[in-house]
Amino acid sequence: MNRPIIEIDEELCDGCGQCILGCAEGALAIVDGKARLVGEVLCDGLGACLGECPQGALKLVEREAPPFDEDAVEKRLEELKNAPQQPAQQPMGCGCPGSQAGRIERPAPTGGCPGAAAGAVQKTGAGQAPGTFESALEHWPVKLRLMNPQNPPFPQGSRLLLAADCAPVAHPALHGDLLPGKAVAIACPKFEDPQATLDKLAALFHAAEPSEVTVVRMEVPCCTGLSTIAHKAAELSGKNVAIKDMVLTRDGRLVPAEEHQPMTMRPGGIGPRPM
């Protein structure tokens, strides 16, 4: 039969995973870094996922396809629900860092302003002794996938920095102006399952009840999913979680999301989205 069904433009798709969060039937998945329709019978053809794609890679087309199957959808959702997840704290013979969750205690400063000392970085040239800086990290683990939402590694009510995996490398002063006084969790919206990240973060928000969450994502389009996941996790948690979105440019500048000019994939590379 001819009916509406989703079609994905692989050239435009950047694998951000936002469409997966918008598909209640579980018809989409990230495979090899791209969104894929995993079963034609799972797509209802209503296009709820269309508005989720920042690249415009999704569209509805009329073509020959098997009819939508609600029973298949129920089976698919049950499979996703029962899919084995990597344990948050899995003991390993070598001592998995995730199984050693806890606070990091630091000695109190002996003098001077703690804010001035924290994150101060000295760059050295050839032949010079390496400079030092003070870490602002207060707990372990930092990877969201390793955290146990039922036993968060940071105190309830903490201010939380939710950062993309690339952010600590791209931002030269993370320990000086972003991390002090905050707990931290890092995740990748492109290479980690968006639904699993959403579920883990919602559970973490519910248990830890952070007083505020600062989301720091990279400016590349595939990273926008981190903000989407954070806002949806706040809704699902049932807690009043205030979220602030920040965008980190590839040259290390930190910009409020509402002031950042979005970028888009285009032939020849990434560039500012035309106005």
Backbone bond lengths (Angstrom), bond angles and torsions (degrees), N, CA, C in turn:
res aa  C-N    CA-C-N  psi(-1)  N-CA   C-N-CA  omega(-1)  CA-C   N-CA-C  phi
1 M - - - 1.453 - - 1.531 109.88 -
2 N 1.336 116.53 149.36 1.455 121.66 174.89 1.525 108.41 -88.79
3 R 1.323 115.70 131.19 1.467 120.47 179.01 1.519 109.81 -157.93
4 P 1.342 117.39 163.49 1.467 119.71 176.59 1.532 110.49 -68.60
5 I 1.324 115.83 139.74 1.462 121.31 177.60 1.527 108.50 -152.61
6 I 1.301 115.96 153.02 1.467 119.96 -175.17 1.521 110.53 -73.30
7 E 1.330 115.53 144.70 1.461 122.57 174.34 1.525 108.16 -130.63
8 I 1.315 116.76 138.20 1.464 121.83 -174.41 1.526 109.46 -116.43
9 D 1.317 115.91 126.31 1.460 121.55 175.98 1.531 107.91 -86.79
10 E 1.336 116.61 106.50 1.465 120.40 -175.61 1.526 112.34 -66.33
11 E 1.317 117.17 -25.50 1.463 119.26 179.05 1.530 111.08 -68.83
12 L 1.338 116.21 -34.89 1.459 120.15 -179.04 1.527 112.17 -87.01
13 C 1.310 117.63 -28.80 1.468 121.47 -176.48 1.524 110.72 -65.58
14 D 1.343 115.87 128.96 1.472 119.64 177.67 1.527 111.88 -108.60
15 G 1.337 116.85 5.74 1.458 120.07 175.46 1.509 115.08 74.61
16 C 1.341 118.59 24.65 1.468 120.28 -177.02 1.526 112.66 -69.81
17 G 1.337 117.71 -24.53 1.456 121.29 175.67 1.514 115.94 85.54
18 Q 1.332 118.38 4.20 1.459 119.35 -178.88 1.522 112.08 -65.44
19 C 1.334 117.22 -31.79 1.462 120.22 -179.64 1.527 111.28 -64.59
20 I 1.327 116.76 -31.72 1.466 120.83 -179.17 1.521 110.28 -64.14
21 L 1.336 115.97 -38.56 1.459 120.17 179.31 1.517 111.27 -69.75
22 G 1.344 117.02 -23.38 1.456 120.97 -179.52 1.515 113.87 -90.33
23 C 1.338 117.49 -4.37 1.464 121.64 -178.38 1.518 109.47 -103.34
24 A 1.338 116.11 105.30 1.471 120.38 -176.96 1.516 112.47 -73.70
25 E 1.346 117.35 -14.12 1.456 120.50 -176.85 1.529 113.68 -92.69
26 G 1.326 117.39 -5.93 1.468 120.25 -179.51 1.514 113.03 71.27
27 A 1.345 116.64 27.13 1.463 120.58 -175.88 1.524 112.73 -80.34
28 L 1.331 117.45 -14.12 1.458 121.15 -175.72 1.522 110.55 -115.51
29 A 1.323 115.22 151.68 1.465 121.45 176.92 1.522 108.39 -153.39
30 I 1.324 116.21 156.31 1.459 120.73 174.13 1.524 107.79 -90.19
31 V 1.324 115.56 119.38 1.458 122.01 179.78 1.524 107.81 -128.18
32 D 1.326 116.95 122.45 1.469 121.80 -178.97 1.521 111.76 53.49
33 G 1.344 116.02 39.85 1.456 120.42 174.91 1.512 115.72 80.26
34 K 1.335 118.42 7.11 1.463 122.12 -179.66 1.527 110.00 -132.02
35 A 1.347 116.08 150.02 1.461 119.68 174.46 1.521 108.89 -71.72
36 R 1.321 115.69 137.90 1.464 121.41 179.75 1.526 109.53 -133.61
37 L 1.343 115.81 146.50 1.452 121.66 170.34 1.515 107.11 -83.93
38 V 1.337 116.88 112.08 1.462 120.08 -172.50 1.521 113.11 -83.41
39 G 1.333 117.02 -13.87 1.464 119.39 177.74 1.519 110.01 -167.15
40 E 1.319 116.74 123.52 1.461 120.02 -178.05 1.524 112.17 -62.28
41 V 1.343 117.20 -34.32 1.467 120.16 -179.06 1.522 111.87 -69.07
42 L 1.342 117.34 -13.78 1.461 121.41 -178.90 1.526 112.26 -86.81
43 C 1.323 117.53 -16.46 1.464 121.80 -176.90 1.522 109.61 -89.55
44 D 1.346 116.70 120.68 1.468 120.01 -178.55 1.522 112.72 -84.45
45 G 1.341 116.79 -7.45 1.463 119.91 176.23 1.517 114.24 75.62
46 L 1.322 118.43 11.51 1.466 120.74 -178.72 1.529 112.31 -87.23
47 G 1.332 116.96 -19.05 1.460 120.85 173.28 1.512 116.10 78.60
48 A 1.342 117.71 27.78 1.470 119.66 178.90 1.524 112.00 -61.99
49 C 1.321 117.03 -23.88 1.467 121.23 -177.32 1.530 112.52 -82.41
50 L 1.335 117.92 -14.20 1.467 120.39 -171.33 1.521 112.51 -60.03
51 G 1.328 116.93 -44.08 1.456 120.24 -176.79 1.508 114.27 -73.67
52 E 1.333 117.28 -7.65 1.463 120.41 -178.13 1.522 112.56 -84.25
53 C 1.319 117.97 -19.76 1.469 121.00 -173.09 1.525 111.18 -84.81
54 P 1.340 118.45 116.90 1.465 120.28 -179.80 1.528 112.83 -73.60
55 Q 1.340 117.94 -13.15 1.461 121.35 -177.55 1.533 113.41 -102.13
56 G 1.316 116.59 -4.28 1.460 119.05 -178.36 1.521 112.65 67.08
57 A 1.349 116.39 32.56 1.463 120.44 -176.02 1.528 112.79 -84.74
58 L 1.337 117.80 -7.40 1.461 121.08 -177.00 1.523 110.69 -109.54
59 K 1.303 115.52 142.64 1.461 120.41 172.98 1.527 108.62 -153.71
60 L 1.319 115.08 157.79 1.459 120.72 175.10 1.515 109.08 -93.87
61 V 1.321 115.93 134.36 1.467 121.11 176.58 1.525 108.25 -126.01
62 E 1.313 115.81 153.54 1.457 121.63 176.23 1.518 107.81 -98.17
63 R 1.324 116.82 116.01 1.455 119.93 -179.52 1.526 110.38 -155.82
64 E 1.330 114.99 173.26 1.456 121.04 177.27 1.526 109.55 -66.72
65 A 1.323 117.01 125.77 1.454 121.73 179.60 1.525 109.13 -159.71
66 P 1.322 117.29 150.79 1.466 119.39 176.42 1.524 110.18 -64.44
67 P 1.322 118.37 154.04 1.470 121.00 -178.11 1.521 112.05 -65.73
68 F 1.319 114.95 154.25 1.460 121.73 175.87 1.520 109.16 -61.35
69 D 1.336 116.13 135.69 1.463 121.54 -174.07 1.536 109.79 -123.46
70 E 1.341 116.34 104.84 1.468 119.84 -178.14 1.531 111.98 -65.21
71 D 1.328 116.81 -33.18 1.467 119.70 178.43 1.529 110.55 -64.93
72 A 1.335 115.87 -39.73 1.463 119.94 178.06 1.530 110.60 -64.98
73 V 1.335 115.75 -36.33 1.466 119.91 178.37 1.524 110.31 -64.53
74 E 1.337 116.56 -45.02 1.463 119.50 179.04 1.526 111.01 -60.06
75 K 1.321 116.35 -40.67 1.459 120.41 178.88 1.531 110.89 -65.33
76 R 1.330 115.82 -42.68 1.461 120.75 179.62 1.531 111.13 -62.72
77 L 1.332 117.13 -45.45 1.460 120.48 -179.50 1.527 111.38 -64.78
78 E 1.324 115.82 -35.67 1.459 119.44 177.65 1.524 110.50 -66.83
79 E 1.340 116.36 -39.08 1.463 120.66 177.77 1.525 110.86 -63.20
80 L 1.339 116.07 -42.92 1.461 119.90 179.50 1.525 110.80 -65.40
81 K 1.328 115.57 -38.63 1.456 119.75 -179.51 1.519 111.61 -65.30
82 N 1.327 116.02 -37.40 1.463 120.82 -176.07 1.519 113.55 -96.91
83 A 1.338 116.45 5.04 1.466 119.00 -179.76 1.517 109.72 -61.51
84 P 1.330 117.64 135.19 1.474 119.82 -179.03 1.517 111.00 -63.10
85 Q 1.301 115.92 133.06 1.454 122.04 177.41 1.512 109.22 -108.29
86 Q 1.316 116.22 149.85 1.466 120.08 174.76 1.520 109.01 -65.27
87 P 1.332 119.11 124.49 1.459 120.06 -179.25 1.515 111.47 -56.90
88 A 1.321 115.71 143.90 1.464 119.60 -179.76 1.518 111.05 -65.62
89 Q 1.336 116.23 -33.03 1.456 119.80 -178.45 1.522 108.05 -135.98
90 Q 1.298 115.62 91.67 1.460 120.76 -177.19 1.527 109.42 -107.73
91 P 1.323 117.15 113.29 1.460 118.74 -178.82 1.529 111.06 -62.48
92 M 1.300 115.61 139.71 1.454 121.21 177.53 1.521 108.07 -132.00
93 G 1.314 115.54 154.07 1.449 120.11 -178.32 1.512 113.17 -59.08
94 C 1.347 116.05 -30.79 1.459 118.95 -177.95 1.522 111.36 -87.80
95 G 1.339 117.77 -4.63 1.464 120.46 -179.33 1.505 111.22 88.99
96 C 1.329 116.98 81.93 1.463 121.13 -179.59 1.529 110.14 -64.10
97 P 1.348 118.95 128.75 1.463 120.05 179.29 1.520 112.68 -55.04
98 G 1.341 116.72 -33.43 1.457 119.43 -178.83 1.506 112.96 -66.24
99 S 1.338 118.08 -22.15 1.458 120.58 179.72 1.521 111.40 -85.48
100 Q 1.332 117.19 -1.91 1.457 121.55 -179.26 1.524 109.99 -114.72
101 A 1.337 116.17 42.08 1.452 120.74 -177.98 1.511 110.98 -64.38
102 G 1.336 116.02 143.25 1.450 119.19 177.90 1.511 111.59 168.34
103 R 1.335 115.00 177.36 1.451 121.93 178.63 1.516 110.48 -81.90
104 I 1.324 115.24 152.85 1.465 121.82 174.97 1.517 107.35 -107.38
105 E 1.311 116.23 114.87 1.461 121.07 -179.26 1.522 109.56 -89.79
106 R 1.343 115.09 135.56 1.459 120.30 178.64 1.515 109.25 -124.33
107 P 1.324 117.33 145.85 1.460 119.49 178.13 1.515 111.31 -65.29
108 A 1.321 116.12 146.21 1.457 120.04 178.78 1.519 109.75 -66.64
109 P 1.332 118.06 144.40 1.463 120.67 179.42 1.532 111.04 -63.28
110 T 1.321 116.61 143.16 1.466 121.60 -177.46 1.521 112.64 -87.81
111 G 1.285 117.82 -12.88 1.457 119.93 -179.65 1.500 111.41 178.70
112 G 1.341 115.67 160.50 1.446 119.85 179.99 1.515 111.55 79.53
113 C 1.287 116.30 170.93 1.469 122.40 -178.71 1.520 110.17 -76.41
114 P 1.345 118.22 122.13 1.467 119.97 -179.78 1.518 112.16 -57.95
115 G 1.351 116.60 -35.48 1.464 119.19 -179.33 1.511 112.18 -66.11
116 A 1.331 116.44 -28.84 1.457 119.38 -179.94 1.515 111.26 -75.93
117 A 1.336 115.39 -31.00 1.461 119.15 -177.86 1.524 111.22 -81.69
118 A 1.323 115.70 -38.44 1.461 118.88 -176.30 1.517 110.32 -66.71
119 G 1.318 116.21 126.26 1.453 120.55 174.27 1.510 114.13 81.63
120 A 1.333 118.96 2.26 1.454 119.65 178.24 1.517 108.42 -70.75
121 V 1.328 117.02 121.92 1.459 121.68 -175.28 1.519 109.74 -117.42
122 Q 1.312 116.22 130.94 1.455 121.53 175.06 1.511 108.45 -107.82
123 K 1.328 116.37 121.67 1.453 119.75 175.32 1.519 108.85 -88.42
124 T 1.308 116.12 139.12 1.454 119.93 -177.35 1.516 110.37 -118.63
125 G 1.306 115.57 151.61 1.445 121.08 176.38 1.518 110.67 -95.17
126 A 1.317 116.01 -175.92 1.461 120.59 -178.94 1.524 109.76 -61.63
127 G 1.334 115.69 133.03 1.445 121.15 176.20 1.514 114.42 87.31
128 Q 1.364 117.42 -6.72 1.447 120.15 -179.89 1.522 110.08 -92.23
129 A 1.317 115.00 154.93 1.466 119.57 176.90 1.516 108.98 -68.65
130 P 1.329 117.44 141.62 1.467 119.26 179.73 1.520 111.51 -60.67
131 G 1.347 116.84 141.52 1.458 121.75 176.24 1.518 110.14 -78.04
132 T 1.308 116.05 171.83 1.461 120.47 -179.68 1.522 109.19 -128.89
133 F 1.320 116.04 157.78 1.451 121.61 172.07 1.517 107.46 -146.47
134 E 1.315 115.82 158.96 1.455 121.09 -178.51 1.514 109.96 -97.61
135 S 1.305 116.20 127.34 1.461 120.50 177.85 1.520 110.28 -72.01
136 A 1.340 116.23 141.06 1.463 121.65 176.40 1.521 111.62 -99.52
137 L 1.328 117.00 6.63 1.462 121.01 -178.75 1.524 110.38 -69.04
138 E 1.349 116.27 131.05 1.461 121.07 -175.07 1.525 113.82 -115.08
139 H 1.310 118.80 -1.10 1.469 119.48 -178.15 1.523 110.08 -157.76
140 W 1.304 115.32 171.96 1.459 124.00 176.21 1.520 108.08 -147.29
141 P 1.337 119.30 141.46 1.456 128.77 2.82 1.523 112.18 -81.27
142 V 1.332 114.84 174.23 1.459 120.54 176.72 1.534 111.64 -111.48
143 K 1.311 116.97 -19.70 1.458 120.93 179.72 1.531 109.42 -76.28
144 L 1.330 116.72 125.92 1.458 120.71 -177.72 1.525 111.98 -57.26
145 R 1.326 117.05 -37.80 1.465 120.74 -178.15 1.529 112.16 -62.95
146 L 1.326 117.26 -25.00 1.465 121.08 -178.33 1.525 113.45 -90.88
147 M 1.328 116.54 -8.90 1.460 119.25 -176.40 1.521 111.22 -81.45
148 N 1.314 115.27 144.64 1.451 122.41 173.65 1.521 107.80 -98.06
149 P 1.341 118.51 109.07 1.473 120.01 -176.44 1.528 113.40 -59.19
150 Q 1.341 116.76 -28.26 1.454 119.70 179.62 1.539 112.59 -76.82
151 N 1.328 116.14 -13.46 1.468 120.82 178.81 1.524 108.65 -143.06
152 P 1.345 116.67 70.19 1.466 120.13 -176.22 1.532 111.19 -58.94
153 P 1.331 117.06 146.59 1.469 120.22 -178.80 1.523 113.63 -79.81
154 F 1.331 117.22 5.01 1.461 121.19 179.79 1.530 109.02 -133.31
155 P 1.342 117.97 158.27 1.464 121.35 -175.05 1.527 112.98 -65.51
156 Q 1.316 115.40 151.15 1.461 121.04 175.70 1.524 109.05 -62.06
157 G 1.330 115.55 140.10 1.454 120.61 179.25 1.516 114.42 85.02
158 S 1.331 117.87 6.46 1.469 121.28 179.78 1.525 111.12 -67.01
159 R 1.303 115.43 155.10 1.460 120.34 166.45 1.523 106.38 -79.23
160 L 1.328 116.49 134.40 1.463 120.29 -173.25 1.523 111.18 -118.81
161 L 1.319 115.13 132.80 1.461 122.32 171.15 1.525 107.63 -99.92
162 L 1.329 116.72 114.14 1.457 121.92 175.85 1.523 107.16 -103.14
163 A 1.320 116.97 108.83 1.454 121.06 -171.49 1.525 111.68 -119.65
164 A 1.320 115.58 145.06 1.460 120.64 171.49 1.518 108.98 -65.32
165 D 1.325 116.26 150.36 1.468 120.76 -178.19 1.526 112.80 -52.55
166 C 1.332 117.05 -36.17 1.463 120.42 -175.56 1.528 112.89 -78.08
167 A 1.329 117.58 -17.40 1.462 120.55 -173.09 1.528 114.16 -59.53
168 P 1.348 118.86 -44.20 1.466 117.48 -178.81 1.531 113.11 -61.99
169 V 1.323 116.51 -25.50 1.468 119.40 179.15 1.521 110.51 -82.96
170 A 1.345 116.76 -36.00 1.463 120.84 -174.62 1.528 113.02 -80.64
171 H 1.338 117.09 -27.19 1.463 119.30 -176.31 1.526 110.58 -97.79
172 P 1.320 117.83 117.96 1.472 120.42 -172.62 1.528 114.32 -72.76
173 A 1.333 118.15 -16.80 1.465 119.26 -174.69 1.527 111.46 -127.78
174 L 1.316 116.72 36.93 1.462 120.08 -177.44 1.522 111.84 -58.07
175 H 1.334 117.97 -42.31 1.462 120.97 -178.69 1.519 111.89 -74.56
176 G 1.320 117.42 -12.40 1.454 120.03 -179.19 1.508 114.29 -97.22
177 D 1.348 117.73 -40.01 1.461 117.70 -173.36 1.531 114.53 -122.36
178 L 1.323 118.54 -4.59 1.463 119.88 179.84 1.523 113.09 -116.07
179 L 1.306 116.87 -43.41 1.458 121.33 -170.23 1.530 115.98 -85.86
180 P 1.344 120.59 -31.67 1.469 119.11 -176.73 1.527 112.79 -53.62
181 G 1.338 114.99 129.53 1.454 120.27 177.87 1.507 114.91 79.61
182 K 1.336 117.70 6.67 1.456 120.64 -177.86 1.531 111.10 -124.94
183 A 1.325 114.41 150.44 1.457 120.22 163.69 1.524 107.04 -79.52
184 V 1.333 117.08 165.82 1.458 119.11 -177.46 1.520 110.61 -142.14
185 A 1.324 115.45 143.13 1.460 122.45 171.50 1.517 107.13 -138.54
186 I 1.336 116.53 133.81 1.457 119.40 179.26 1.529 109.45 -117.05
187 A 1.329 114.88 146.47 1.464 120.96 -178.30 1.518 108.81 -154.42
188 C 1.323 116.12 161.86 1.460 121.60 177.76 1.522 109.02 -121.96
189 P 1.336 118.48 113.62 1.463 120.28 -178.65 1.522 113.66 -72.35
190 K 1.323 117.81 -13.26 1.461 120.27 -177.73 1.528 112.37 -91.13
191 F 1.318 117.55 -44.77 1.466 120.38 -172.62 1.528 113.60 -103.40
192 E 1.329 117.09 0.87 1.456 120.86 174.41 1.523 108.95 -114.87
193 D 1.317 117.05 148.55 1.457 121.35 -176.88 1.531 110.12 -61.13
194 P 1.343 118.08 118.90 1.470 120.15 -176.36 1.526 113.29 -60.31
195 Q 1.339 117.07 -39.02 1.456 119.25 -178.30 1.531 110.81 -67.68
196 A 1.322 116.71 -40.96 1.462 119.96 178.06 1.524 110.81 -64.57
197 T 1.341 116.56 -39.17 1.468 120.62 177.76 1.518 110.52 -64.95
198 L 1.333 116.54 -42.38 1.467 120.89 178.44 1.527 110.96 -60.93
199 D 1.330 116.48 -47.47 1.470 120.22 -179.02 1.523 111.49 -61.94
200 K 1.337 116.42 -43.99 1.467 120.60 -179.06 1.531 110.57 -64.56
201 L 1.325 116.64 -43.47 1.461 120.29 -176.94 1.527 111.05 -69.00
202 A 1.335 117.21 -39.74 1.470 120.04 178.11 1.521 110.56 -61.85
203 A 1.335 116.39 -41.91 1.465 120.48 178.46 1.530 110.73 -65.78
204 L 1.331 116.57 -37.84 1.464 120.64 179.18 1.527 110.57 -66.71
205 F 1.324 116.76 -43.72 1.468 120.92 177.54 1.532 110.38 -59.94
206 H 1.325 116.02 -41.54 1.464 120.10 -177.68 1.530 111.13 -64.68
207 A 1.332 116.09 -41.78 1.469 120.06 -176.96 1.522 112.63 -79.54
208 A 1.333 116.85 -42.54 1.463 120.73 -172.80 1.525 112.98 -89.03
209 E 1.339 116.90 -22.09 1.463 121.85 -179.83 1.534 112.05 45.88
210 P 1.331 118.29 58.89 1.470 119.80 -179.47 1.519 111.41 -58.76
211 S 1.327 116.25 140.61 1.462 120.13 -179.40 1.520 111.64 -69.62
212 E 1.321 116.63 -28.60 1.464 121.69 174.48 1.522 108.30 -160.93
213 V 1.320 115.43 154.34 1.456 121.01 179.47 1.526 108.44 -128.14
214 T 1.321 115.62 124.47 1.465 121.02 173.58 1.524 107.84 -103.38
215 V 1.321 116.09 116.44 1.461 121.15 178.57 1.520 108.29 -94.48
216 V 1.320 116.71 122.99 1.465 121.63 177.27 1.519 107.66 -117.14
217 R 1.318 116.11 109.29 1.455 121.91 179.61 1.517 110.01 -117.84
218 M 1.314 115.47 158.62 1.457 120.35 177.08 1.536 109.86 -76.23
219 E 1.330 116.43 159.68 1.462 119.79 -176.99 1.532 113.24 -76.61
220 V 1.338 117.97 -13.05 1.457 119.59 -179.64 1.528 109.46 -65.19
221 P 1.336 118.56 142.90 1.472 121.38 -172.09 1.516 114.59 -56.59
222 C 1.337 117.81 -34.55 1.463 119.35 -176.26 1.522 112.78 -67.64
223 C 1.332 117.95 -10.12 1.458 121.03 -177.81 1.524 112.79 -93.82
224 T 1.342 117.65 -8.27 1.459 119.65 -178.40 1.528 111.83 -62.97
225 G 1.338 116.54 -23.12 1.457 120.45 179.96 1.517 113.01 -59.74
226 L 1.339 118.71 -25.48 1.462 120.84 -178.79 1.526 110.63 -64.50
227 S 1.327 117.34 -41.22 1.464 120.51 177.47 1.527 110.57 -66.00
228 T 1.326 116.72 -42.78 1.462 120.58 179.10 1.523 110.70 -59.48
229 I 1.328 115.76 -45.87 1.467 120.75 179.56 1.526 110.80 -61.44
230 A 1.327 117.55 -42.56 1.465 121.02 -177.96 1.528 111.20 -62.38
231 H 1.320 116.73 -45.57 1.468 120.03 -178.60 1.531 111.31 -66.63
232 K 1.326 116.83 -40.26 1.468 119.44 178.61 1.523 111.01 -69.45
233 A 1.322 117.24 -35.72 1.463 120.70 177.30 1.526 110.76 -63.82
234 A 1.333 116.62 -38.41 1.459 120.37 178.17 1.529 110.52 -62.28
235 E 1.336 116.29 -41.74 1.463 120.35 178.14 1.528 111.14 -63.45
236 L 1.340 116.00 -45.70 1.462 120.40 -177.19 1.527 112.51 -68.89
237 S 1.315 117.42 -26.90 1.465 120.89 -175.55 1.522 112.59 -69.61
238 G 1.325 116.61 -23.76 1.456 119.94 -177.08 1.517 113.25 76.09
239 K 1.332 116.80 9.45 1.455 121.31 -179.84 1.525 110.22 -109.85
240 N 1.307 115.40 158.23 1.461 120.42 178.64 1.524 108.99 -86.67
241 V 1.329 116.16 88.79 1.465 122.10 -175.70 1.531 109.30 -106.51
242 A 1.320 116.18 116.36 1.468 121.11 177.38 1.526 109.26 -83.07
243 I 1.328 116.56 128.57 1.470 121.13 -175.86 1.527 110.23 -120.89
244 K 1.320 114.85 131.82 1.461 122.20 176.49 1.527 108.06 -116.96
245 D 1.325 117.45 126.65 1.463 122.04 -177.54 1.515 111.24 -100.62
246 M 1.340 115.46 127.03 1.454 121.85 176.49 1.527 108.86 -124.78
247 V 1.329 115.32 147.81 1.461 121.25 179.62 1.522 108.46 -117.61
248 L 1.327 115.51 132.08 1.458 121.91 -179.83 1.523 108.69 -106.72
249 T 1.319 116.02 119.18 1.455 120.15 179.50 1.525 109.75 -76.41
250 R 1.317 115.54 162.54 1.457 118.73 -177.26 1.518 113.17 -69.54
251 D 1.329 117.20 -14.32 1.468 118.95 175.57 1.530 111.60 -98.70
252 G 1.357 116.83 14.08 1.449 120.46 169.90 1.511 116.78 93.31
253 R 1.343 119.00 6.53 1.463 120.56 179.14 1.522 110.16 -86.69
254 L 1.332 116.64 140.00 1.452 122.63 179.98 1.526 108.48 -105.27
255 V 1.343 116.14 122.77 1.462 121.73 -172.66 1.526 109.28 -129.48
256 P 1.340 119.14 135.20 1.470 119.88 172.82 1.529 109.77 -57.04
257 A 1.319 117.09 138.77 1.462 120.95 -174.38 1.520 112.42 -55.94
258 E 1.346 116.72 -36.65 1.463 119.20 -177.37 1.530 112.85 -70.90
259 E 1.348 116.89 -14.90 1.467 120.76 179.66 1.520 112.24 -101.68
260 H 1.329 116.86 -6.43 1.461 119.71 -175.41 1.524 111.11 -87.31
261 Q 1.338 116.70 134.83 1.454 121.29 175.90 1.521 108.64 -80.47
262 P 1.339 117.85 116.93 1.470 120.01 -176.62 1.516 111.86 -58.59
263 M 1.332 114.64 151.58 1.456 120.78 176.89 1.512 108.27 -111.96
264 T 1.315 115.95 157.46 1.458 120.20 -177.20 1.518 110.14 -139.99
265 M 1.325 115.47 154.30 1.454 120.51 175.60 1.519 108.64 -77.49
266 R 1.328 116.63 134.95 1.457 121.39 178.33 1.522 108.32 -149.54
267 P 1.317 118.37 161.14 1.464 119.51 178.09 1.522 110.61 -54.70
268 G 1.309 115.96 128.33 1.453 120.60 179.30 1.514 113.42 98.15
269 G 1.351 116.67 -3.57 1.462 117.95 175.79 1.505 112.92 132.18
270 I 1.344 114.77 -161.37 1.455 121.84 -177.52 1.512 108.57 -101.64
271 G 1.324 116.55 137.71 1.456 120.01 178.08 1.499 110.31 -151.23
272 P 1.351 117.88 172.53 1.460 120.63 179.25 1.519 110.35 -60.06
273 R 1.331 115.68 144.03 1.453 120.69 177.09 1.523 108.63 -69.59
274 P 1.341 119.05 130.29 1.462 120.37 179.63 1.526 111.10 -61.85
275 M 1.318 116.17 141.67 1.472 120.81 -179.07 1.534 108.86 -86.51
